[in-house]
């Protein structure tokens, strides 16, 4: 007989124990790798039940022989004798380390005891599906046995480190126990050996591969990947499957040669960028360098390439090209000489030279750099000479990149010509056609104000860039965030800016996104740190942009001293209230929007307002991010249509509210367990008579009946007059914007109330919805006969539905509401017995009998006494 493994740190798994049957005739199947606490859970079940317990490990022999020996039976007896011996006394049988080869059919067909099967792999016994279908078997896998974060907190008994340990282990019980006991992660050898024994060779090899990967996309997963996930050894992230950090570090530290071999064997299976990560993580630098020298696109973020720069500098031309572009993307000028060296040898490799020339033209004309348009123009012209010597797709990509030069020079027509040429060169099926199409949308915005098309093109690009040209993704996300800020759509802007920050590939674009987000959140301290970073990186545009944003937050024009670019000048004029400090009228359309908005805020001249309306195809939709609502002329309420409705309601601009009356959300009301009323502007506190009036209106009573119910001793006219006074007070509370919305002639309208939702769920007999909604008391704090009648009616409807359904959790809820409800108690006990939960059934009966005696001094009914005798017999 084998003993159960006992943890040095004890934690009762109540969450799991409450799922398990407690009587003979039922089975439990625990399927998980080593270290998932199968034996511990079985031991805790034995401690809870106090049954005769027989414990056997298949590693020590055939289960039948081990059970026979424990029962005092002769060696070699048949299963029938073992089964009969188990029937003599209520027993718990725990069979561990099962492989599926054991003969257990006689035991599983008869279940003379409560049987626990524990295995590291799926068991093939044909009785298992049948028992599951009959409700006589509970199957728990690794995902169920893993510790929740709350269980980890309890395991650590309030000490720090439980969150980090839970994250590292994924809830794997054994390393969590050991970490809680020792205060440090466990030694890896024992866990790795346990995994070797728990997993098939294919599963173990898959785990070794995943040790070298940040994630494995679901499209590249195999059956063994899914098996590892179901066994609790992998997490499923949005990007794909990932090995738990603890396992990854153990494998890389203790099994490095095996990890390397797994990567080599799976090289053809992985996408190139992911293969590059695997080579690096596995320490296969030679293979990584060979991969980076291939003439193919690898969507590897610039920041990642910089982490490998010592290796790349030892490589050949392709490695230098990748490093040069990565450095340029990160705003580091040492990338320019690397690219220039490659551009100087067009005869050796015209394709490589053209790519380098395209990068040089692009980055030297980028607004995020200190522009050098003269040099950028030189590289553009040299690249045009090479275009006929390369394949069309490469020529099209160069022309797209080079179009930035005339755009930065203020020559949109030349830029458009280059982009159209790029489209003529790029094959129809090329994914790179997206870039010139996208850039043409920018030109159309500049030339015609097509902001709607610009945003749509950006959104389409963001959806398509993950696989191709991922280095452009942070910039596009930043631009979307900036445009949504222009439109006053703060939450959309926040979402895009956060994505730009989290997406690697273009550090300068991500830095600008961080600045915009810090400004949006009013975080001057963070913004100041970001400005210092831009100064360190010598990025003049970002320094000016960041200082202007910081000066606006701190209301301090002194921060702009010595800066005279567009953004500092605009901010200085606004802070000092002097239109004479505005910068010269800009050429760019986005800057013109900001210029006219600043001038309107300073002078309130309608010609600036009209200019704003005409600069884009969104017309008044452009106003919310540029002008405060209260600055709009009151004679033009239609201009408020794009502003957030709550701003319009708070301002109390009645003409504007009337135009958008249909948009006002319903009044939200809670009267089940709490009394709360909430308008779109927030909670409303109703007291005294106002509460009573509102409650009776919510019941759907006409005004005359409400008046009579509240003032029954007054003449009808006086009672109605009192009601009108209270309705006027209610209207001020519920409709502070002054436009009738929720209180109509027929009573309440446009109301979402939990009571109304509950009554609809009762009509539809949606028991789970009723369970979620129903709380007591109904209309707390109010005392009126009509409300008492409503309380009684609702309770009886809830009770009738729950009794009709007979589901255990519904019956338990009835006992919570009325612990002496015998009509709920009896079927609940029967349901527990049907699931083998005898101890639980007895607890319900004992609690009922004790409460009946203490509260009423009565004895239980014959039915209850009979059930108790049956359980104890």
TAJO-V926445 format. One record per backbone hydrogen bond with DSSP energy under -0.5 kcal/mol. CO is the residue of the C=O (numbers start at 1). NH is the residue of the N-H. If there is no record, write none. Layout:
BEGIN
CO:NH + CO:NH
END
This chain:
BEGIN
8:10 + 12:14 + 13:16 + 13:17 + 14:18 + 16:19 + 16:20 + 17:20 + 23:26 + 26:115 + 27:138 + 28:30 + 28:117 + 29:31 + 29:140 + 30:32 + 30:119 + 31:142 + 33:36 + 35:174 + 37:41 + 38:42 + 39:43 + 40:44 + 41:45 + 42:46 + 43:47 + 44:48 + 45:49 + 46:50 + 52:92 + 54:94 + 55:2 + 56:96 + 57:60 + 58:61 + 62:66 + 63:67 + 64:68 + 65:69 + 66:70 + 67:71 + 68:73 + 69:72 + 74:77 + 78:81 + 78:82 + 79:83 + 80:84 + 81:85 + 82:86 + 83:87 + 84:88 + 85:88 + 86:89 + 90:52 + 91:114 + 92:54 + 92:94 + 93:95 + 93:116 + 94:56 + 94:96 + 95:118 + 96:58 + 98:120 + 102:104 + 104:108 + 105:109 + 106:110 + 107:111 + 113:25 + 113:115 + 114:93 + 115:28 + 115:117 + 116:95 + 117:30 + 118:98 + 119:32 + 125:128 + 126:130 + 127:131 + 128:132 + 129:133 + 130:134 + 131:135 + 131:136 + 131:137 + 132:135 + 136:27 + 137:139 + 138:29 + 138:140 + 140:31 + 141:144 + 141:145 + 142:146 + 148:152 + 149:153 + 150:154 + 151:155 + 152:156 + 153:158 + 154:157 + 156:159 + 159:162 + 161:165 + 162:166 + 163:167 + 164:168 + 165:169 + 166:170 + 166:171 + 168:246 + 169:172 + 171:147 + 172:176 + 173:177 + 174:178 + 175:179 + 176:180 + 177:181 + 178:182 + 179:183 + 187:191 + 188:192 + 189:193 + 190:194 + 191:195 + 192:196 + 193:197 + 194:198 + 195:199 + 200:204 + 201:205 + 202:206 + 203:207 + 204:208 + 205:209 + 206:210 + 207:211 + 209:212 + 210:213 + 216:241 + 217:220 + 218:221 + 222:225 + 222:226 + 223:227 + 224:228 + 225:229 + 226:230 + 227:231 + 228:233 + 228:234 + 229:232 + 230:143 + 233:244 + 235:237 + 235:242 + 237:240 + 240:237 + 241:216 + 242:235 + 244:248 + 245:249 + 246:250 + 247:251 + 248:252 + 249:253 + 250:254 + 251:255 + 255:259 + 256:260 + 257:261 + 258:262 + 259:263 + 260:264 + 261:265 + 262:266 + 264:267 + 266:269 + 266:270 + 267:270 + 271:275 + 272:276 + 273:277 + 274:278 + 275:279 + 276:280 + 277:281 + 278:282 + 279:283 + 279:284 + 280:283 + 283:285 + 284:288 + 285:289 + 286:290 + 287:291 + 288:292 + 289:293 + 291:294 + 294:296 + 298:300 + 301:305 + 302:306 + 303:307 + 304:308 + 305:308 + 306:309 + 308:311 + 308:312 + 309:313 + 310:314 + 311:314 + 312:315 + 316:320 + 317:321 + 318:322 + 319:323 + 320:324 + 321:325 + 322:326 + 323:327 + 324:328 + 325:329 + 326:330 + 327:332 + 328:331 + 329:508 + 331:333 + 332:335 + 333:336 + 333:337 + 334:338 + 335:339 + 336:340 + 337:341 + 338:342 + 339:343 + 340:344 + 342:345 + 345:349 + 349:353 + 350:354 + 351:355 + 352:356 + 353:357 + 354:358 + 355:359 + 356:360 + 357:361 + 358:362 + 359:363 + 360:364 + 362:365 + 363:366 + 364:372 + 366:369 + 369:371 + 372:376 + 373:377 + 374:378 + 375:379 + 376:380 + 377:381 + 378:382 + 379:383 + 380:384 + 381:385 + 382:386 + 383:386 + 383:387 + 386:389 + 387:390 + 391:395 + 392:396 + 393:397 + 394:398 + 395:399 + 396:400 + 397:401 + 398:402 + 399:403 + 401:404 + 402:405 + 402:406 + 403:407 + 404:408 + 405:409 + 406:411 + 407:410 + 411:415 + 412:416 + 413:417 + 414:418 + 415:419 + 416:420 + 417:421 + 418:422 + 419:423 + 420:424 + 421:425 + 422:426 + 427:430 + 430:433 + 431:434 + 432:435 + 432:436 + 433:437 + 434:438 + 435:439 + 436:440 + 437:441 + 438:442 + 439:443 + 440:444 + 441:445 + 442:446 + 443:447 + 444:448 + 444:449 + 444:450 + 445:449 + 449:451 + 449:617 + 450:454 + 451:455 + 452:456 + 453:457 + 454:458 + 455:459 + 456:460 + 457:461 + 458:462 + 459:463 + 460:464 + 461:465 + 464:467 + 464:468 + 469:472 + 470:473 + 472:476 + 473:477 + 474:478 + 475:479 + 476:480 + 477:481 + 478:482 + 479:483 + 480:484 + 481:485 + 482:486 + 483:487 + 484:489 + 485:488 + 486:625 + 488:490 + 489:493 + 490:494 + 491:495 + 492:496 + 493:497 + 494:498 + 495:499 + 496:500 + 497:501 + 498:502 + 499:503 + 502:504 + 506:510 + 507:511 + 508:512 + 509:513 + 510:514 + 511:515 + 512:516 + 513:517 + 514:518 + 515:519 + 516:520 + 517:521 + 518:523 + 519:522 + 522:524 + 523:527 + 524:528 + 525:529 + 526:530 + 527:531 + 528:532 + 529:533 + 530:534 + 531:535 + 532:536 + 533:537 + 534:539 + 535:538 + 538:540 + 539:543 + 540:544 + 541:545 + 542:546 + 543:547 + 544:548 + 545:549 + 546:550 + 547:551 + 548:552 + 549:553 + 550:554 + 551:555 + 551:556 + 556:559 + 557:560 + 558:561 + 560:563 + 565:569 + 566:570 + 567:571 + 568:572 + 569:573 + 570:574 + 571:575 + 572:576 + 573:577 + 573:578 + 577:579 + 578:581 + 579:582 + 588:592 + 589:593 + 590:594 + 591:595 + 592:596 + 593:597 + 594:598 + 595:599 + 596:600 + 597:601 + 598:602 + 599:603 + 600:604 + 605:608 + 605:609 + 606:610 + 607:611 + 608:612 + 609:613 + 610:614 + 611:615 + 612:615 + 612:616 + 616:619 + 618:621 + 619:622 + 620:623 + 623:626 + 623:627 + 628:631 + 629:632 + 633:636 + 636:639 + 637:640 + 638:641 + 639:642 + 640:643 + 644:647 + 644:648 + 645:649 + 646:650 + 647:651 + 648:652 + 648:653 + 652:654 + 653:657 + 654:658 + 655:659 + 656:660 + 657:660 + 658:661 + 660:663 + 660:664 + 661:664 + 667:752 + 668:678 + 669:754 + 670:676 + 671:673 + 671:779 + 674:676 + 676:670 + 677:684 + 678:668 + 679:682 + 682:679 + 684:677 + 684:686 + 687:690 + 687:691 + 688:691 + 688:692 + 689:693 + 690:694 + 691:695 + 692:696 + 693:697 + 694:698 + 695:699 + 696:701 + 697:700 + 702:706 + 703:707 + 704:708 + 705:709 + 706:710 + 707:711 + 711:714 + 715:719 + 716:720 + 717:721 + 718:722 + 719:723 + 720:724 + 721:725 + 722:726 + 723:727 + 724:728 + 725:729 + 726:730 + 727:731 + 728:732 + 729:733 + 730:734 + 731:735 + 735:738 + 742:744 + 742:749 + 744:747 + 747:744 + 750:667 + 751:753 + 752:669 + 753:757 + 754:758 + 755:759 + 756:760 + 757:761 + 758:762 + 759:763 + 760:764 + 761:765 + 761:766 + 762:765 + 765:767 + 766:770 + 767:771 + 768:772 + 769:773 + 770:774 + 777:673 + 777:780 + 779:782 + 784:787 + 784:788 + 785:789 + 786:790 + 787:791 + 788:792 + 789:793 + 790:794 + 791:795 + 792:796 + 793:797 + 794:798 + 795:799 + 796:800 + 797:801 + 798:802 + 799:803 + 800:804 + 801:805 + 802:806 + 807:810 + 807:811 + 808:812 + 809:813 + 810:814 + 811:815 + 812:816 + 813:817 + 814:818 + 818:821 + 820:822 + 821:824 + 821:825 + 822:826 + 823:827 + 824:828 + 825:829 + 826:830 + 827:831 + 828:832 + 829:833 + 830:834 + 831:835 + 832:835 + 832:837 + 833:836 + 836:22 + 836:838 + 837:841 + 838:842 + 839:843 + 840:844 + 841:845 + 842:846 + 843:847 + 844:848 + 845:849 + 846:850 + 847:851 + 848:852 + 849:853 + 850:854 + 851:855 + 852:856 + 852:857 + 852:858 + 853:857 + 861:865 + 862:866 + 863:867 + 864:868 + 865:869 + 866:870 + 867:871 + 868:872 + 869:873
END
